[in-house]
């Protein structure tokens, strides 16, 4: 559950809205057909995004792989598959895909976020932070990249920087308060006066 909201951020970067209930309730074929007609986009990629938003990593991988089979140079499909593969437990393989995506399209900001998350899942926090920073170079008010950096500082034991970045994230989007109050990154902060003020504990 730790990465669900960060996952949602990825979907917004990829251009897939987070209000997916109605589409999730329809049959996958309907979503695919709708993707082709309404979006003019790769139906497998659209289905992969829907599966990712509902936490179905196996389906995400399957749909992204089908897209790659159709178009071996589809950077977005590699990016989505890499993130889902990492979330599914194989971070090394996930990193291969996200790096491939970067090679194919070095300007895909959504993949910067993906790279950050895959490195984070691997425990390579400095590398992760660098990719979150790359997102912020392109999109300075990207809430979940700011929050991602806050969690990295928290995990590294740099409490002041963690709270500085958390405060920045909350200023962009107050819903961060709820996430920070519940996530284990900030569990040890629950008696910290500044943290309590920031998240309203």
Secondary structure, 3 states (H helix, E strand, C coil): CCCHHHHHHHHHHCCCCCCCHHHHCCCHHHHHHHHHHHHCCCHHHHHHHHHHHCCCHHHHHHHHHHHHHHCCCCHHHHHHHHHHHHHCCCHHHHHHHHHHHHHHCCCCHHHHHHHHHHHHHHCCHHHHHHHHHHHHHHCCCCHHHHHHHHHHHHHHCCHHHHHHHHHHHHHHCCCHHHHHHHCHHHHHHCCCHHHHHHHCC
